[in-house]
Amino acid sequence: MSNACLIIAVLLKTALFLHFFQFEGDKLFQAIAARNLVEGRGLTFQYVHANDLSTEVFQSQNRWPPGYSLLVSSLYLFCGNLIISCIIIDIISIIILFFILKKLLKQLQFPTYLINLLILFNG
């Protein structure tokens, strides 16, 4: 029963994540930095000046968390798609979150029915 609740919660959370997935803001900067890292430019993002559109400038990526770009870049090497790489990393993070939550609740000696209920509500 516990494993079924865990699987249901992961599937529901993943469905919500995919439905509300947005590739903008910090996630976009992280993904661009990952692509540039794979292409040999380091953790940077490029832009052009309004006065000189022919010159690209690469600026260091200083947004949080820098580890996300490293994880995305490792997957980007294999699949070649930034969006899919970000989605895979986020789904793996969801799974890890639920396993850590379950382990924490067990260490706090919550009853099994309450652990299942909290996992389902979190999903």
Accessible surface in RSA format (square Angstrom, percent):
REM  Atomic radii and reference values for relative SASA: ProtOr
REM  Chains: A
REM  Algorithm: Lee & Richards
REM  Probe-radius: 1.40
REM  Slices: 20
REM RES _ NUM      All-atoms   Total-Side   Main-Chain    Non-polar    All polar
REM                ABS   REL    ABS   REL    ABS   REL    ABS   REL    ABS   REL
RES MET A   1   175.95  91.1 128.54  85.1  47.41 112.9 108.01  91.8  67.94  90.0
RES SER A   2    27.06  22.9  22.24  29.7   4.82  11.1  19.90  42.4   7.16  10.0
RES ASN A   3   100.53  69.3  99.78  96.4   0.75   1.8  23.90  57.5  76.63  74.1
RES ALA A   4    48.17  44.3  40.89  63.1   7.29  16.6  46.12  64.9   2.05   5.4
RES CYS A   5     4.91   3.7   4.89   5.5   0.02   0.0   0.49   1.3   4.41   4.8
RES LEU A   6    10.64   5.9  10.35   7.4   0.29   0.7  10.35   7.3   0.29   0.8
RES ILE A   7   102.55  58.4 100.57  74.9   1.98   4.8 102.55  73.8   0.00   0.0
RES ILE A   8    83.50  47.5  82.59  61.5   0.91   2.2  83.50  60.1   0.00   0.0
RES ALA A   9     0.00   0.0   0.00   0.0   0.00   0.0   0.00   0.0   0.00   0.0
RES VAL A  10    20.15  13.3  20.15  18.2   0.00   0.0  20.15  17.5   0.00   0.0
RES LEU A  11   113.73  63.3 108.96  78.0   4.77  12.0 109.27  76.7   4.46  12.0
RES LEU A  12    91.58  51.0  90.96  65.1   0.62   1.5  91.04  63.9   0.54   1.5
RES LYS A  13    62.63  30.6  62.13  38.1   0.50   1.2  23.16  20.8  39.46  42.0
RES THR A  14    19.25  13.7  19.25  19.5   0.00   0.0  17.98  24.2   1.27   1.9
RES ALA A  15    57.41  52.8  46.88  72.3  10.53  24.0  52.80  74.4   4.61  12.2
RES LEU A  16    94.02  52.4  92.22  66.0   1.80   4.5  93.17  65.4   0.85   2.3
RES PHE A  17    42.30  21.2  33.20  20.6   9.10  23.7  41.50  25.2   0.80   2.3
RES LEU A  18    84.64  47.1  66.71  47.7  17.93  45.1  66.96  47.0  17.68  47.6
RES HIS A  19   139.83  76.4 109.95  76.4  29.88  76.4  70.98  73.2  68.85  80.1
RES PHE A  20   137.04  68.6 120.26  74.5  16.78  43.7 125.38  76.0  11.66  33.4
RES PHE A  21    45.90  23.0  21.57  13.4  24.33  63.3  23.72  14.4  22.18  63.5
RES GLN A  22   116.22  65.0 103.22  75.4  13.00  31.0  29.58  63.0  86.64  65.7
RES PHE A  23    53.92  27.0  33.09  20.5  20.83  54.2  33.12  20.1  20.80  59.5
RES GLU A  24   107.62  61.8  99.84  75.5   7.78  18.5  30.36  58.7  77.25  63.1
RES GLY A  25    42.87  52.9   0.00   N/A  42.87  52.9  36.11  99.1   6.76  15.1
RES ASP A  26    78.29  54.8  72.21  71.9   6.08  14.4  20.65  48.6  57.64  57.5
RES LYS A  27    45.58  22.2  39.61  24.3   5.96  14.2  32.77  29.5  12.80  13.6
RES LEU A  28    61.57  34.3  61.57  44.0   0.00   0.0  61.57  43.2   0.00   0.0
RES PHE A  29    53.85  26.9  53.83  33.3   0.02   0.1  53.85  32.7   0.00   0.0
RES GLN A  30     2.65   1.5   2.65   1.9   0.00   0.0   2.65   5.6   0.00   0.0
RES ALA A  31     0.00   0.0   0.00   0.0   0.00   0.0   0.00   0.0   0.00   0.0
RES ILE A  32    40.86  23.2  40.86  30.4   0.00   0.0  40.86  29.4   0.00   0.0
RES ALA A  33     0.00   0.0   0.00   0.0   0.00   0.0   0.00   0.0   0.00   0.0
RES ALA A  34     0.00   0.0   0.00   0.0   0.00   0.0   0.00   0.0   0.00   0.0
RES ARG A  35    57.74  24.2  57.74  29.4   0.00   0.0  14.05  19.2  43.69  26.5
RES ASN A  36     0.00   0.0   0.00   0.0   0.00   0.0   0.00   0.0   0.00   0.0
RES LEU A  37    59.42  33.1  49.20  35.2  10.23  25.7  49.20  34.6  10.23  27.5
RES VAL A  38    50.66  33.3  20.85  18.9  29.82  71.8  26.94  23.4  23.72  64.3
RES GLU A  39    90.77  52.1  55.63  42.1  35.14  83.7  36.13  69.9  54.64  44.6
RES GLY A  40    68.25  84.2   0.00   N/A  68.25  84.2  33.98  93.2  34.27  76.8
RES ARG A  41   105.78  44.4  85.54  43.6  20.24  48.2  28.56  39.0  77.21  46.8
RES GLY A  42    29.60  36.5   0.00   N/A  29.60  36.5  25.82  70.8   3.78   8.5
RES LEU A  43    49.91  27.8  40.37  28.9   9.54  24.0  40.37  28.4   9.54  25.7
RES THR A  44    16.97  12.1  16.97  17.2   0.00   0.0  16.97  22.8   0.00   0.0
RES PHE A  45    30.77  15.4  30.77  19.1   0.00   0.0  30.77  18.7   0.00   0.0
RES GLN A  46    55.99  31.3  38.14  27.9  17.85  42.5  11.76  25.0  44.23  33.5
RES TYR A  47    83.32  38.9  74.41  42.3   8.91  23.2  59.42  44.7  23.89  29.5
RES VAL A  48    65.87  43.3  48.98  44.3  16.89  40.7  48.98  42.6  16.89  45.8
RES HIS A  49    92.44  50.5  89.43  62.2   3.01   7.7  56.47  58.2  35.97  41.9
RES ALA A  50    97.22  89.4  65.37 100.9  31.85  72.5  70.24  98.9  26.98  71.5
RES ASN A  51   153.84 106.1 115.90 112.0  37.94  91.4  32.25  77.6 121.59 117.5
RES ASP A  52    63.42  44.4  60.69  60.4   2.72   6.4  25.89  60.9  37.53  37.4
RES LEU A  53   131.57  73.3 110.53  79.1  21.04  52.9 110.72  77.8  20.85  56.1
RES SER A  54   105.84  89.4  65.14  86.9  40.71  93.8  57.02 121.4  48.82  68.4
RES THR A  55    64.37  45.8  60.76  61.6   3.60   8.6  48.60  65.3  15.77  23.8
RES GLU A  56    99.34  57.0  78.55  59.4  20.79  49.5  23.52  45.5  75.82  61.9
RES VAL A  57    43.73  28.8  40.47  36.6   3.25   7.8  43.73  38.0   0.00   0.0
RES PHE A  58    75.27  37.7  47.86  29.6  27.41  71.3  47.86  29.0  27.41  78.5
RES GLN A  59    83.08  46.5  78.86  57.6   4.22  10.1  23.25  49.5  59.83  45.4
RES SER A  60    77.43  65.4  71.68  95.7   5.75  13.2  34.23  72.9  43.20  60.5
RES GLN A  61    16.29   9.1   1.03   0.8  15.26  36.3   0.00   0.0  16.29  12.4
RES ASN A  62   129.34  89.2  93.78  90.6  35.57  85.6  37.85  91.1  91.50  88.4
RES ARG A  63    91.97  38.6  83.76  42.7   8.21  19.5  18.55  25.4  73.42  44.5
RES TRP A  64   203.70  81.7 192.61  93.2  11.08  26.0 168.48  89.8  35.22  57.1
RES PRO A  65    43.30  31.6  43.30  39.5   0.00   0.0  43.30  35.8   0.00   0.0
RES PRO A  66    75.28  54.9  75.28  68.6   0.00   0.0  75.28  62.2   0.00   0.0
RES GLY A  67    32.17  39.7   0.00   N/A  32.17  39.7  29.49  80.9   2.68   6.0
RES TYR A  68    32.03  15.0  28.18  16.0   3.85  10.0  29.63  22.3   2.41   3.0
RES SER A  69     0.00   0.0   0.00   0.0   0.00   0.0   0.00   0.0   0.00   0.0
RES LEU A  70    92.83  51.7  87.11  62.3   5.72  14.4  87.57  61.5   5.26  14.1
RES LEU A  71    98.12  54.6  97.79  70.0   0.33   0.8  98.12  68.9   0.00   0.0
RES VAL A  72     0.00   0.0   0.00   0.0   0.00   0.0   0.00   0.0   0.00   0.0
RES SER A  73     8.07   6.8   7.96  10.6   0.10   0.2   1.50   3.2   6.57   9.2
RES SER A  74    51.87  43.8  49.25  65.7   2.62   6.0  41.92  89.3   9.95  13.9
RES LEU A  75    42.34  23.6  42.34  30.3   0.00   0.0  42.34  29.7   0.00   0.0
RES TYR A  76    36.97  17.3  34.67  19.7   2.30   6.0   8.59   6.5  28.38  35.0
RES LEU A  77   121.51  67.7  90.05  64.4  31.47  79.1  92.71  65.1  28.80  77.5
RES PHE A  78   177.01  88.6 141.54  87.7  35.47  92.3 144.93  87.9  32.07  91.8
RES CYS A  79    57.55  43.5  24.16  27.0  33.39  78.5  32.11  81.4  25.44  27.4
RES GLY A  80    52.29  64.5   0.00   N/A  52.29  64.5  25.13  69.0  27.16  60.8
RES ASN A  81    59.47  41.0  55.74  53.9   3.74   9.0  12.75  30.7  46.72  45.2
RES LEU A  82    24.75  13.8  21.58  15.4   3.17   8.0  21.58  15.2   3.17   8.5
RES ILE A  83    77.86  44.3  77.84  58.0   0.02   0.1  77.84  56.1   0.02   0.1
RES ILE A  84    81.02  46.1  80.79  60.2   0.23   0.5  81.02  58.3   0.00   0.0
RES SER A  85     0.00   0.0   0.00   0.0   0.00   0.0   0.00   0.0   0.00   0.0
RES CYS A  86     0.00   0.0   0.00   0.0   0.00   0.0   0.00   0.0   0.00   0.0
RES ILE A  87    37.06  21.1  37.06  27.6   0.00   0.0  37.06  26.7   0.00   0.0
RES ILE A  88    62.48  35.6  61.17  45.6   1.31   3.2  62.38  44.9   0.09   0.3
RES ILE A  89    14.81   8.4  14.45  10.8   0.37   0.9  14.47  10.4   0.34   0.9
RES ASP A  90    18.56  13.0  17.05  17.0   1.51   3.6   8.06  19.0  10.50  10.5
RES ILE A  91    41.93  23.9  41.93  31.2   0.00   0.0  41.93  30.2   0.00   0.0
RES ILE A  92    81.13  46.2  80.96  60.3   0.17   0.4  81.13  58.4   0.00   0.0
RES SER A  93    58.38  49.3  51.50  68.7   6.88  15.8  32.57  69.4  25.81  36.2
RES ILE A  94    18.28  10.4  16.97  12.6   1.31   3.2  18.23  13.1   0.05   0.1
RES ILE A  95    62.15  35.4  62.15  46.3   0.00   0.0  62.15  44.8   0.00   0.0
RES ILE A  96    90.99  51.8  89.89  67.0   1.10   2.7  90.99  65.5   0.00   0.0
RES LEU A  97    82.01  45.7  78.85  56.4   3.16   7.9  81.87  57.5   0.14   0.4
RES PHE A  98     0.00   0.0   0.00   0.0   0.00   0.0   0.00   0.0   0.00   0.0
RES PHE A  99   111.67  55.9 107.52  66.6   4.15  10.8 107.86  65.4   3.81  10.9
RES ILE A 100   107.86  61.4 106.10  79.0   1.76   4.2 107.35  77.3   0.51   1.4
RES LEU A 101    37.74  21.0  35.80  25.6   1.94   4.9  37.58  26.4   0.16   0.4
RES LYS A 102    21.56  10.5  21.56  13.2   0.00   0.0  12.48  11.2   9.08   9.7
RES LYS A 103   132.93  64.8 129.43  79.4   3.50   8.3  75.82  68.2  57.11  60.8
RES LEU A 104    88.16  49.1  86.12  61.6   2.04   5.1  87.77  61.6   0.39   1.0
RES LEU A 105    11.87   6.6  11.87   8.5   0.00   0.0  11.87   8.3   0.00   0.0
RES LYS A 106   118.84  58.0 104.72  64.3  14.12  33.6  60.59  54.5  58.25  62.0
RES GLN A 107   123.06  68.8  95.23  69.6  27.83  66.3  40.63  86.5  82.43  62.5
RES LEU A 108   107.64  59.9  84.40  60.4  23.24  58.4  88.21  62.0  19.43  52.3
RES GLN A 109   159.37  89.1 131.56  96.1  27.81  66.2  40.78  86.8 118.59  89.9
RES PHE A 110    70.44  35.2  57.43  35.6  13.01  33.9  59.58  36.1  10.86  31.1
RES PRO A 111    62.57  45.6  50.27  45.8  12.30  44.7  62.53  51.6   0.04   0.2
RES THR A 112    86.96  61.8  82.08  83.2   4.88  11.6  46.00  61.8  40.95  61.9
RES TYR A 113   156.55  73.1 146.35  83.3  10.20  26.5 111.96  84.1  44.59  55.0
RES LEU A 114    53.25  29.7  53.25  38.1   0.00   0.0  53.25  37.4   0.00   0.0
RES ILE A 115     5.77   3.3   5.77   4.3   0.00   0.0   5.77   4.2   0.00   0.0
RES ASN A 116    15.50  10.7  15.44  14.9   0.07   0.2   7.04  16.9   8.46   8.2
RES LEU A 117    79.79  44.4  78.23  56.0   1.55   3.9  79.49  55.8   0.30   0.8
RES LEU A 118    64.88  36.1  62.25  44.5   2.63   6.6  62.25  43.7   2.63   7.1
RES ILE A 119     2.89   1.6   2.89   2.1   0.00   0.0   2.89   2.1   0.00   0.0
RES LEU A 120    61.59  34.3  52.11  37.3   9.49  23.8  52.27  36.7   9.32  25.1
RES PHE A 121   156.38  78.2 127.80  79.2  28.57  74.3 130.38  79.0  25.99  74.4
RES ASN A 122    57.14  39.4  43.98  42.5  13.17  31.7  14.49  34.9  42.65  41.2
RES GLY A 123    13.76  17.0   0.00   N/A  13.76  17.0   9.91  27.2   3.85   8.6
END  Absolute sums over single chains surface
CHAIN  1 A     7999.5       6765.7       1233.8       5539.5       2460.0
END  Absolute sums over all chains
TOTAL          7999.5       6765.7       1233.8       5539.5       2460.0
